[in-house]
């Protein structure tokens, strides 16, 4: 593996298994579960739980491939590093481009979710303030970020547990509403899976922090499946509980699905708590997202795919401070200007492209047919889900990836001309 240059010091390894799991959970068990169930139910109808199962299978394959690769390449950058080392510089660059651009849009979406729950009339202003505050937290060191993420995860899990207990324990709960079907067809189920995958993708944050994890060859392969497994259990419980009260039609029409569910269950006093939990969850996702995007930016800057100045590591805090400030500035601008739905759709396409490269990289690790089943299923699943997303998301996402390819080609041409 290509090590960081001597001019770019390595980051401080402070995170153990528990810290890494918490950071992954902070990304997955975040605003997605509060917001994604409604659009997914509109797409899949009675096939919502099938869509969740499909998303879980693809997420498992991606997580397994990522964990195997992270054990071999425990450096900041995640699939950017894996693609570069296993497939070549172009594929690593494409993965890094997909991640940085897609997850920057996701950061903006999470910031806007905070604003929508905290102060709907001033959502953009609140979003910008949240970005500035969490960028400052990350600037102070990843260990402080891990402690804050731990507190956020605890609050969110408590709120989700309350939603599950209230919904399943109410007289409005009806197991008949859990009937699994395909009323919207296979296309609707796959689109729902693509939308729900947006909420699963946080385990990548563990891999992108590889240079800040203690004993990464053991820690990362343990932390990724643990975080994903916990998230899967939480999502399944919440989906079943909310469906049992609202049904797929009611869930598809709900503006704030979990808040509407507790109100329909006859406990309206819990609705404000759920709204606060959603805002806290979005903050947790935003915190972990900024961490991951800045570390991939650091790795790409080290290889001169991004300005070399972004590869600097702070001498005191030992964090990529310039990358963090740059990412925070771009996200703040987006949070002040973009629409949250468009940001989420574009981000989903970019994330699936990123994991497609991860699975292709894992395919090269060994040649036995049995060991290639998981990356093959993951690669196929990423492609199918990406092109099952709404047409606008596919067109915009493919266009931005094409821009990245052009930038890479121009850069290589200029470098060749300069020799």
Backbone torsions as a table, in degrees:
resi	resn	phi	psi	omega
1	UNK	NA	143.9	179.4
2	UNK	-76.1	116.4	-177.5
3	UNK	-79.9	162.5	173.0
4	UNK	-60.8	149.3	179.5
5	UNK	-69.6	160.4	-179.5
6	UNK	-64.6	-23.4	179.4
7	UNK	-78.3	-10.1	-178.8
8	UNK	-121.0	94.4	-174.6
9	UNK	-63.0	153.3	179.4
10	UNK	-73.9	157.6	179.8
11	UNK	-80.0	163.7	-177.5
12	UNK	-80.7	130.9	179.7
13	UNK	-89.1	104.6	-176.8
14	UNK	-126.2	-11.1	-171.4
15	UNK	-94.4	129.9	173.3
16	UNK	-96.4	-170.9	-178.3
17	UNK	-60.3	-46.6	-178.6
18	UNK	-60.9	-44.3	178.5
19	UNK	-61.3	-43.9	-178.4
20	UNK	-65.0	-40.9	177.7
21	UNK	-62.1	-43.5	-179.1
22	UNK	-63.3	-41.8	178.7
23	UNK	-64.0	-40.3	176.0
24	UNK	-63.8	-43.4	178.1
25	UNK	-64.9	-37.6	178.6
26	UNK	-60.7	-28.0	177.8
27	UNK	-82.8	-40.1	-175.6
28	UNK	-83.4	-53.6	-177.7
29	UNK	-83.6	66.9	-177.0
30	UNK	-125.5	-143.3	-174.8
31	UNK	-65.0	-21.8	-177.6
32	UNK	-57.0	-43.9	-178.2
33	UNK	-68.4	-25.2	177.8
34	UNK	-80.3	-24.2	-172.6
35	UNK	-116.0	-31.0	-169.7
36	UNK	-78.0	-23.6	-176.3
37	UNK	-62.7	-38.3	-179.1
38	UNK	-63.4	-57.6	177.8
39	UNK	-58.7	-36.7	179.3
40	UNK	-65.9	-39.6	177.9
41	UNK	-66.4	-36.7	176.5
42	UNK	-63.5	-36.4	-179.0
43	UNK	-75.4	-41.5	-170.5
44	UNK	-101.9	-19.5	-175.5
45	UNK	60.6	-128.4	-178.5
46	UNK	-70.6	-6.1	178.2
47	UNK	-91.2	15.4	-177.2
48	UNK	-56.4	-47.5	-177.9
49	UNK	-67.0	-30.8	173.8
50	UNK	-65.7	-41.0	176.7
51	UNK	-61.3	-40.2	177.5
52	UNK	-63.0	-40.3	179.5
53	UNK	-65.4	-41.8	178.2
54	UNK	-62.6	-46.0	178.5
55	UNK	-59.6	-38.1	-179.7
56	UNK	-66.4	-40.0	179.8
57	UNK	-64.1	-47.0	179.4
58	UNK	-63.2	-41.9	178.9
59	UNK	-62.6	-39.7	178.7
60	UNK	-62.5	-45.5	179.1
61	UNK	-61.2	-44.7	179.4
62	UNK	-62.9	-42.0	-179.3
63	UNK	-65.7	-40.9	179.5
64	UNK	-64.5	-44.4	177.6
65	UNK	-62.9	-43.0	-179.4
66	UNK	-64.1	-40.1	-179.0
67	UNK	-65.1	-42.3	179.0
68	UNK	-63.3	-42.9	-178.9
69	UNK	-69.8	-39.6	-178.4
70	UNK	-64.2	-31.7	178.2
71	UNK	-66.7	-30.1	179.6
72	UNK	-86.8	-31.0	-175.2
73	UNK	-128.1	74.3	-175.3
74	UNK	-82.2	58.9	179.2
75	UNK	-123.6	159.6	177.1
76	UNK	-61.8	140.4	176.4
77	UNK	128.2	-21.1	176.7
78	UNK	58.5	-130.2	-174.4
79	UNK	-66.0	-21.7	172.4
80	UNK	-56.8	-44.8	179.0
81	UNK	-70.5	-44.0	-176.5
82	UNK	-63.0	-45.7	-180.0
83	UNK	-63.0	-40.3	179.4
84	UNK	-62.7	-44.0	-174.8
85	UNK	-79.3	-33.5	-174.7
86	UNK	-96.6	-32.4	-173.7
87	UNK	-114.7	-21.8	-178.5
88	UNK	124.1	163.3	-174.6
89	UNK	-57.5	-38.7	-177.2
90	UNK	-62.4	-44.9	-176.7
91	UNK	-70.0	-35.4	173.5
92	UNK	-63.0	-43.1	178.1
93	UNK	-61.6	-44.4	-178.4
94	UNK	-62.2	-40.0	177.2
95	UNK	-64.5	-45.1	179.3
96	UNK	-62.7	-41.5	178.1
97	UNK	-61.6	-46.0	179.8
98	UNK	-59.9	-42.9	-177.2
99	UNK	-69.0	-50.5	-175.5
100	UNK	-63.5	-46.8	-178.1
101	UNK	-70.8	-47.2	-179.0
102	UNK	-63.8	-44.9	-177.8
103	UNK	-76.2	-22.9	171.6
104	UNK	-65.0	-41.0	174.5
105	UNK	-63.5	-37.5	178.3
106	UNK	-65.9	-37.8	175.1
107	UNK	-57.1	-45.3	179.5
108	UNK	-62.8	-39.9	179.0
109	UNK	-62.9	-42.6	179.2
110	UNK	-66.8	-39.5	178.0
111	UNK	-62.9	-41.4	179.0
112	UNK	-68.5	-30.2	175.4
113	UNK	-64.7	-41.0	175.2
114	UNK	-57.6	-48.5	-179.3
115	UNK	-61.5	-39.7	-178.1
116	UNK	-64.9	-33.3	-179.7
117	UNK	-86.8	-35.1	-176.3
118	UNK	-79.2	-45.7	-175.6
119	UNK	-153.6	82.7	-173.9
120	UNK	-53.6	-34.2	-178.5
121	UNK	-70.7	-21.2	180.0
122	UNK	-128.8	43.9	-173.6
123	UNK	-60.1	-40.9	-177.7
124	UNK	-67.4	-41.3	-179.8
125	UNK	-65.0	-43.1	177.9
126	UNK	-63.8	-38.8	179.4
127	UNK	-61.0	-45.5	179.3
128	UNK	-62.4	-43.5	179.4
129	UNK	-61.3	-38.8	179.1
130	UNK	-64.6	-41.2	179.0
131	UNK	-62.3	-45.7	-179.4
132	UNK	-61.6	-45.2	-177.4
133	UNK	-64.0	-45.1	-176.8
134	UNK	-74.9	-28.9	172.9
135	UNK	-63.2	-38.7	177.6
136	UNK	-64.7	-38.7	177.7
137	UNK	-63.3	-47.0	179.5
138	UNK	-62.6	-34.2	-179.7
139	UNK	-61.8	-29.5	-177.7
140	UNK	-78.7	-4.7	177.1
141	UNK	126.4	145.8	-175.2
142	UNK	-68.4	-27.8	-179.9
143	UNK	-65.8	-39.5	175.5
144	UNK	-63.0	-39.1	178.0
145	UNK	-63.0	-39.9	179.8
146	UNK	-64.2	-40.2	177.9
147	UNK	-64.8	-42.9	178.8
148	UNK	-65.3	-40.5	178.8
149	UNK	-62.7	-39.0	178.4
150	UNK	-59.0	-43.4	179.2
151	UNK	-65.2	-42.2	-179.6
152	UNK	-63.9	-44.2	180.0
153	UNK	-61.1	-41.3	179.5
154	UNK	-60.4	-44.3	179.3
155	UNK	-63.4	-46.8	-177.0
156	UNK	-64.4	-44.1	178.7
157	UNK	-62.7	-36.3	177.5
158	UNK	-64.4	-43.0	179.0
159	UNK	-64.5	-44.8	-179.7
160	UNK	-64.7	-37.7	177.0
161	UNK	-62.7	-40.2	178.3
162	UNK	-63.8	-40.3	178.2
163	UNK	-61.5	-45.6	-179.0
164	UNK	-62.5	-47.1	-178.2
165	UNK	-63.6	-45.3	-177.9
166	UNK	-64.1	-45.8	-177.3
167	UNK	-67.1	-50.0	-177.7
168	UNK	-69.4	-25.4	-178.7
169	UNK	-90.6	-3.0	-176.8
170	UNK	-86.7	161.3	176.9
171	UNK	-71.5	-14.4	179.8
172	UNK	-82.2	-12.4	-178.6
173	UNK	-70.8	132.2	-177.8
174	UNK	-138.8	115.7	-178.7
175	UNK	-62.4	-22.0	178.9
176	UNK	-63.7	-22.8	179.7
177	UNK	-75.6	-8.6	-179.6
178	UNK	-89.5	6.1	-179.4
179	UNK	-54.3	123.4	-177.0
180	UNK	-92.9	126.1	179.0
181	UNK	-147.7	-170.1	178.1
182	UNK	-131.8	52.8	-177.2
183	UNK	-60.0	-27.8	-179.8
184	UNK	-97.0	3.5	179.3
185	UNK	83.2	171.5	-179.5
186	UNK	-61.8	-39.4	179.4
187	UNK	-59.7	-40.4	178.7
188	UNK	-66.1	-40.2	178.4
189	UNK	-63.6	-43.5	-179.6
190	UNK	-67.1	-38.4	177.7
191	UNK	-64.7	-40.2	176.4
192	UNK	-61.6	-41.1	178.3
193	UNK	-62.1	-40.9	177.9
194	UNK	-62.9	-41.1	178.9
195	UNK	-68.2	-41.3	179.5
196	UNK	-69.8	-28.1	179.0
197	UNK	-61.2	-29.4	177.1
198	UNK	-53.3	-36.3	-178.4
199	UNK	-81.1	-15.9	-177.9
200	UNK	-90.1	-15.6	-162.7
201	UNK	-75.0	1.9	-173.6
202	UNK	-68.1	-17.4	-178.4
203	UNK	-64.2	-17.8	176.0
204	UNK	-63.0	-25.6	-179.5
205	UNK	-61.5	-30.9	178.3
206	UNK	-65.1	-44.1	-178.3
207	UNK	-68.1	-38.0	-178.2
208	UNK	-69.6	-15.4	177.2
209	UNK	-96.8	20.0	-173.2
210	UNK	-55.1	-29.4	-177.4
211	UNK	-82.5	-5.4	-179.6
212	UNK	-115.0	12.1	-179.0
213	UNK	-104.5	134.9	175.5
214	UNK	-72.3	137.8	179.1
215	UNK	45.8	60.6	-171.1
216	UNK	-61.9	-28.2	-178.7
217	UNK	-65.9	-23.2	175.2
218	UNK	-102.7	-39.1	-173.0
219	UNK	-68.0	-48.0	-174.1
220	UNK	-65.9	-47.3	178.1
221	UNK	-61.8	-25.5	175.7
222	UNK	-81.5	-39.4	-173.7
223	UNK	-71.7	-39.2	-175.2
224	UNK	-63.1	-53.1	179.2
225	UNK	-66.2	-31.8	177.1
226	UNK	-63.1	-48.0	-179.8
227	UNK	-62.8	-44.0	-179.4
228	UNK	-64.9	-43.3	-179.8
229	UNK	-60.8	-44.3	178.2
230	UNK	-62.7	-43.2	-179.4
231	UNK	-63.0	-40.6	179.6
232	UNK	-61.6	-44.2	179.0
233	UNK	-62.4	-45.0	-180.0
234	UNK	-61.7	-47.2	-178.0
235	UNK	-62.9	-42.3	-179.3
236	UNK	-63.4	-43.8	179.5
237	UNK	-63.0	-44.7	-179.0
238	UNK	-65.9	-43.6	-178.9
239	UNK	-61.6	-44.9	179.6
240	UNK	-63.8	-44.0	-178.2
241	UNK	-63.1	-45.9	-177.8
242	UNK	-69.6	-41.2	177.4
243	UNK	-61.6	-37.3	-177.4
244	UNK	-64.4	-21.9	-179.9
245	UNK	-98.7	-46.2	-173.6
246	UNK	-95.7	-25.2	-171.6
247	UNK	73.0	166.8	-176.5
248	UNK	-66.8	-36.2	179.0
249	UNK	-67.0	-47.6	179.1
250	UNK	-64.2	-38.1	179.1
251	UNK	-66.7	-38.8	179.9
252	UNK	-65.8	-27.0	-179.3
253	UNK	-93.3	-6.7	-175.1
254	UNK	-74.8	131.7	176.0
255	UNK	-76.5	-39.0	176.4
256	UNK	-127.4	85.9	-166.6
257	UNK	-52.9	-47.2	-175.6
258	UNK	-72.6	-36.8	176.7
259	UNK	-65.9	-41.7	177.8
260	UNK	-65.1	-34.7	-178.5
261	UNK	-66.3	-44.5	-178.7
262	UNK	-69.6	-30.2	176.2
263	UNK	-68.8	-43.5	178.2
264	UNK	-65.6	-26.8	179.2
265	UNK	-77.4	-3.6	176.8
266	UNK	91.3	19.4	179.0
267	UNK	-128.2	67.6	-177.3
268	UNK	-63.9	-22.0	179.9
269	UNK	-64.3	-21.2	-179.2
270	UNK	-82.7	-14.3	-175.8
271	UNK	-59.0	-46.5	178.0
272	UNK	-60.6	-34.5	178.5
273	UNK	-64.4	-41.5	178.7
274	UNK	-63.8	-39.6	179.6
275	UNK	-65.7	-40.1	175.8
276	UNK	-64.0	-41.3	178.1
277	UNK	-61.3	-38.1	178.0
278	UNK	-64.1	-42.0	178.8
279	UNK	-64.9	-42.2	178.4
280	UNK	-64.3	-40.4	178.9
281	UNK	-62.0	-42.4	179.0
282	UNK	-64.1	-36.9	176.2
283	UNK	-63.0	-41.8	178.7
284	UNK	-62.8	-43.4	177.8
285	UNK	-62.9	-43.6	-179.1
286	UNK	-62.4	-41.5	179.1
287	UNK	-59.8	-48.8	-178.4
288	UNK	-69.6	-34.8	179.1
289	UNK	-64.4	-44.6	179.1
290	UNK	-61.7	-38.4	175.4
291	UNK	-57.4	-52.2	-175.5
292	UNK	-65.8	-44.3	-178.5
293	UNK	-64.5	-40.6	-178.7
294	UNK	-66.8	-34.0	179.8
295	UNK	-72.7	-37.2	175.3
296	UNK	-68.5	-36.8	174.9
297	UNK	-60.1	-42.4	176.8
298	UNK	-57.6	-48.6	-177.7
299	UNK	-63.5	-41.3	-180.0
300	UNK	-70.1	-33.6	177.8
301	UNK	-68.7	-35.1	176.9
302	UNK	-60.5	-32.9	179.9
303	UNK	-95.3	8.7	176.3
304	UNK	66.1	21.3	170.3
305	UNK	-79.6	-19.8	172.0
306	UNK	-127.6	164.4	-177.8
307	UNK	-50.0	132.6	-176.4
308	UNK	-60.1	-25.2	179.9
309	UNK	-61.5	-25.4	-179.1
310	UNK	-74.7	-6.7	179.1
311	UNK	-85.2	-1.5	-177.4
312	UNK	-66.3	142.8	175.5
313	UNK	-115.9	131.4	-176.2
314	UNK	-62.9	130.0	-175.9
315	UNK	-65.1	-26.7	-178.6
316	UNK	-95.2	-52.0	-174.9
317	UNK	-85.0	-16.0	179.7
318	UNK	54.0	49.1	173.7
319	UNK	-127.9	157.1	178.1
320	UNK	-76.2	76.3	-167.1
321	UNK	-64.6	-38.3	179.9
322	UNK	-68.7	-39.6	176.8
323	UNK	-62.9	-41.3	179.5
324	UNK	-64.1	-42.8	179.4
325	UNK	-65.9	-39.7	179.6
326	UNK	-65.2	-45.9	179.0
327	UNK	-62.5	-44.2	179.1
328	UNK	-59.7	-40.0	-179.5
329	UNK	-65.9	-44.4	-179.8
330	UNK	-65.2	-43.5	179.7
331	UNK	-63.5	-39.6	179.1
332	UNK	-61.2	-41.4	177.8
333	UNK	-63.7	-45.2	178.9
334	UNK	-63.2	-42.4	-179.5
335	UNK	-62.6	-26.9	179.4
336	UNK	-82.2	-12.6	-169.7
337	UNK	-129.1	-28.2	-168.8
338	UNK	-93.5	169.8	175.5
339	UNK	-95.9	136.9	-172.8
340	UNK	-64.7	-37.5	-177.6
341	UNK	-66.3	-41.4	177.3
342	UNK	-64.9	-38.0	179.2
343	UNK	-64.1	-41.0	-178.7
344	UNK	-67.9	-43.2	-179.6
345	UNK	-61.4	-45.0	178.9
346	UNK	-65.6	-41.1	-179.0
347	UNK	-61.4	-41.1	-179.5
348	UNK	-59.5	-42.6	179.9
349	UNK	-63.8	-45.2	180.0
350	UNK	-63.2	-39.8	-179.8
351	UNK	-65.2	-42.2	179.4
352	UNK	-66.3	-36.1	175.2
353	UNK	-63.7	-39.9	178.7
354	UNK	-60.0	-46.0	-178.4
355	UNK	-74.1	-24.6	173.9
356	UNK	-61.1	-41.1	177.1
357	UNK	-66.7	-37.7	178.2
358	UNK	-61.0	-44.6	179.7
359	UNK	-68.1	-38.8	176.8
360	UNK	-63.2	-36.4	177.3
361	UNK	-66.7	-43.1	179.4
362	UNK	-64.9	-30.0	177.6
363	UNK	-56.9	-31.4	-175.5
364	UNK	-84.1	-4.4	-174.1
365	UNK	-67.3	-38.7	173.8
366	UNK	-153.2	168.5	-169.3
367	UNK	-108.8	4.8	179.8
368	UNK	-73.5	138.0	-177.5
369	UNK	-56.2	-40.2	-177.4
370	UNK	-62.7	-39.1	-177.2
371	UNK	-74.1	-14.3	-178.3
372	UNK	-96.4	-3.9	-178.8
373	UNK	-62.8	-49.2	-176.4
374	UNK	-62.2	-51.9	178.4
375	UNK	-63.9	-30.6	178.1
376	UNK	-66.9	-45.0	178.1
377	UNK	-64.1	-40.9	179.2
378	UNK	-63.8	-43.6	179.9
379	UNK	-63.4	-47.3	178.6
380	UNK	-62.8	-42.8	-179.2
381	UNK	-62.7	-41.8	178.7
382	UNK	-60.7	-43.6	-179.9
383	UNK	-64.6	-43.9	-178.7
384	UNK	-65.1	-46.7	-178.4
385	UNK	-66.2	-38.7	-179.5
386	UNK	-60.2	-43.1	-177.2
387	UNK	-89.5	3.8	171.3
388	UNK	-95.0	-7.3	178.3
389	UNK	-67.4	165.0	176.9
390	UNK	-52.4	146.0	-172.7
391	UNK	-55.6	-39.2	-179.2
392	UNK	-61.6	-42.7	179.7
393	UNK	-63.3	-40.8	-179.8
394	UNK	-65.0	-46.2	-177.3
395	UNK	-64.9	-48.2	-179.2
396	UNK	-65.3	-44.0	-180.0
397	UNK	-61.9	-46.0	179.2
398	UNK	-63.9	-37.0	178.6
399	UNK	-63.5	-42.3	179.9
400	UNK	-69.0	-37.6	175.4
401	UNK	-63.1	-38.8	178.1
402	UNK	-63.2	-38.2	176.1
403	UNK	-60.3	-42.5	178.0
404	UNK	-60.8	-40.9	178.4
405	UNK	-62.9	-42.6	179.0
406	UNK	-62.7	-43.5	179.0
407	UNK	-59.8	-43.5	179.2
408	UNK	-62.3	-44.8	-179.6
409	UNK	-63.7	-42.2	178.9
410	UNK	-64.2	-41.4	-179.9
411	UNK	-62.8	-42.4	178.5
412	UNK	-65.7	-39.1	179.7
413	UNK	-64.2	-43.2	178.7
414	UNK	-63.9	-41.3	179.5
415	UNK	-63.9	-40.2	179.4
416	UNK	-66.6	-38.2	179.1
417	UNK	-66.9	-28.3	-177.4
418	UNK	-80.6	-11.7	-178.3
419	UNK	-73.8	NA	NA
